[in-house]
Amino acid sequence: MYWIGLGDIHGHLANLAGIEGLGRARGVIVTGDLTNVGGVPQAKEVISAIAALNPKIYAQIGNMDKPVVQTWLDSQGLGIHAKTVELAPGLGLLGVGWSTTTPFGTPSEVPDAQLGDWLQEALTQAKAFDRLVLAVHNPPYGTLTDQVSSGTHVGSRAVREFIEQVQPQLCLTGHIHESQAVDKLGATTVINPGDLGHGGYVRLDWDGRDVTGKLLSAAKP
């Protein structure tokens, strides 16, 4: 069985049609930034477009979504922020959205310590799972997945510390569009597919024991 992971949609939906096997996947994991400083109406458009292809959605906001979007996602039973939910028997999905502070004053930014608190909150719900997928909008600091175009690392130290402590099998992240990459932190594979507007997504495969991820690109519509 497999899932599709994507993020940094920002309302750009054309590439959904080019994601191979999207409709047959066990679900779609959205790491954040559904909109471009949008609220619920804009988020609804994104979720509706994904649901038309695959109705099973796990989602959280990124820094470019207004906080009310997370409230709406939770009310629809789609939210994964600061939660752990079951993907399959033995496999949990632990989510944390938002981001650390940026120079741009985007709607959903918090201090790095808050990301750490949310990660620990979600971890208390993960005891039933032997394996974990971490879906976190803000990438871990000091990896190939958190570098802006200058090469500076701008990721979260709290996320990195959490990964080093917990060692989920896979970390699906985003936020830094230009840092599309695959990296390793100990036993954890970290994947940033970049923004959906450039076609990036991840296929997560589960064989009942291990979960693996592959960075892919959507076919052009």
TAJOWO-V531957 format. One record per residue. N is the residue number from 1. RES is the residue in three letters. SS is DSSP state (A for helix, B for strand, O for the rest). Layout:
n = (N,N)
res = (RES,RES)
ss = (SS,SS)
//
This chain:
n = (1,2,3,4,5,6,7,8,9,10,11,12,13,14,15,16,17,18,19,20,21,22,23,24,25,26,27,28,29,30,31,32,33,34,35,36,37,38,39,40,41,42,43,44,45,46,47,48,49,50,51,52,53,54,55,56,57,58,59,60,61,62,63,64,65,66,67,68,69,70,71,72,73,74,75,76,77,78,79,80,81,82,83,84,85,86,87,88,89,90,91,92,93,94,95,96,97,98,99,100,101,102,103,104,105,106,107,108,109,110,111,112,113,114,115,116,117,118,119,120,121,122,123,124,125,126,127,128,129,130,131,132,133,134,135,136,137,138,139,140,141,142,143,144,145,146,147,148,149,150,151,152,153,154,155,156,157,158,159,160,161,162,163,164,165,166,167,168,169,170,171,172,173,174,175,176,177,178,179,180,181,182,183,184,185,186,187,188,189,190,191,192,193,194,195,196,197,198,199,200,201,202,203,204,205,206,207,208,209,210,211,212,213,214,215,216,217,218,219,220,221)
res = (MET,TYR,TRP,ILE,GLY,LEU,GLY,ASP,ILE,HIS,GLY,HIS,LEU,ALA,ASN,LEU,ALA,GLY,ILE,GLU,GLY,LEU,GLY,ARG,ALA,ARG,GLY,VAL,ILE,VAL,THR,GLY,ASP,LEU,THR,ASN,VAL,GLY,GLY,VAL,PRO,GLN,ALA,LYS,GLU,VAL,ILE,SER,ALA,ILE,ALA,ALA,LEU,ASN,PRO,LYS,ILE,TYR,ALA,GLN,ILE,GLY,ASN,MET,ASP,LYS,PRO,VAL,VAL,GLN,THR,TRP,LEU,ASP,SER,GLN,GLY,LEU,GLY,ILE,HIS,ALA,LYS,THR,VAL,GLU,LEU,ALA,PRO,GLY,LEU,GLY,LEU,LEU,GLY,VAL,GLY,TRP,SER,THR,THR,THR,PRO,PHE,GLY,THR,PRO,SER,GLU,VAL,PRO,ASP,ALA,GLN,LEU,GLY,ASP,TRP,LEU,GLN,GLU,ALA,LEU,THR,GLN,ALA,LYS,ALA,PHE,ASP,ARG,LEU,VAL,LEU,ALA,VAL,HIS,ASN,PRO,PRO,TYR,GLY,THR,LEU,THR,ASP,GLN,VAL,SER,SER,GLY,THR,HIS,VAL,GLY,SER,ARG,ALA,VAL,ARG,GLU,PHE,ILE,GLU,GLN,VAL,GLN,PRO,GLN,LEU,CYS,LEU,THR,GLY,HIS,ILE,HIS,GLU,SER,GLN,ALA,VAL,ASP,LYS,LEU,GLY,ALA,THR,THR,VAL,ILE,ASN,PRO,GLY,ASP,LEU,GLY,HIS,GLY,GLY,TYR,VAL,ARG,LEU,ASP,TRP,ASP,GLY,ARG,ASP,VAL,THR,GLY,LYS,LEU,LEU,SER,ALA,ALA,LYS,PRO)
ss = (O,B,B,B,B,B,O,O,O,O,O,O,O,A,A,A,A,A,O,O,O,A,A,A,O,O,O,B,B,B,O,O,O,O,O,O,O,B,O,A,A,A,A,A,A,A,A,A,A,A,A,O,O,O,O,O,B,B,B,O,O,O,O,O,B,O,A,A,A,A,A,A,A,A,A,O,O,O,B,O,B,O,B,B,B,B,B,B,O,O,B,B,B,B,B,B,O,O,B,O,O,O,O,O,O,O,O,O,B,O,O,A,A,A,A,A,A,A,A,A,A,A,A,O,O,O,O,O,O,O,B,B,B,B,B,B,B,B,O,B,O,O,O,O,O,O,B,O,O,O,O,O,B,O,O,B,A,A,A,A,A,A,A,A,A,A,O,O,O,B,B,B,B,B,O,O,O,O,O,O,B,B,B,B,B,O,O,B,B,B,B,B,O,O,O,A,A,A,O,B,B,B,B,B,B,B,O,O,O,O,B,B,B,B,B,B,B,O,O,O,O)
//
